[in-house]
Amino acid sequence: MATQIDSTTIITRLATRIADLEIQHAIDQETIHQLTEQNNTGEDD
């Protein structure tokens, strides 16, 4: 039995995945920023 997924479902899934990746990217960038700040100030955490 072939499963057909309509284009709206595909687009919705892609949009959700892109949003998740954008959120993760923002978190990663903030983490890098915090680590860089710690490194520059010589703080230990």
C-alpha positions as CSV (number, residue, x, y, z in Angstrom):
1,M,0.0,0.0,0.0
2,A,1.5,3.3,-1.1
3,T,1.4,6.2,1.2
4,Q,0.7,9.5,-0.3
5,I,1.8,12.7,1.5
6,D,0.4,15.9,0.1
7,S,2.5,18.9,-0.6
8,T,1.0,20.9,2.3
9,T,2.2,18.2,4.8
10,I,5.6,18.2,3.3
11,I,5.9,22.0,3.3
12,T,4.6,22.1,6.9
13,R,7.2,19.5,8.0
14,L,10.0,21.4,6.2
15,A,8.9,24.7,7.8
16,T,8.8,23.2,11.2
17,R,12.3,21.6,10.7
18,I,13.7,24.9,9.5
19,A,12.3,26.7,12.5
20,D,13.8,24.1,14.8
21,L,17.2,24.5,13.1
22,E,17.0,28.3,13.4
23,I,16.3,28.0,17.1
24,Q,19.2,25.6,17.6
25,H,21.5,27.9,15.6
26,A,20.6,30.8,17.8
27,I,21.2,28.8,20.9
28,D,24.6,27.7,19.5
29,Q,25.6,31.2,18.7
30,E,24.7,32.4,22.2
31,T,26.7,29.5,23.7
32,I,29.7,30.5,21.5
33,H,29.3,34.1,22.6
34,Q,29.2,33.2,26.3
35,L,32.2,30.9,26.0
36,T,34.1,33.6,24.1
37,E,33.3,36.1,26.8
38,Q,34.5,33.7,29.5
39,N,37.7,33.0,27.6
40,N,38.4,36.7,27.1
41,T,37.9,37.5,30.7
42,G,39.6,34.5,32.0
43,E,36.6,33.4,34.0
44,D,36.1,29.8,35.1
45,D,32.6,28.4,35.2
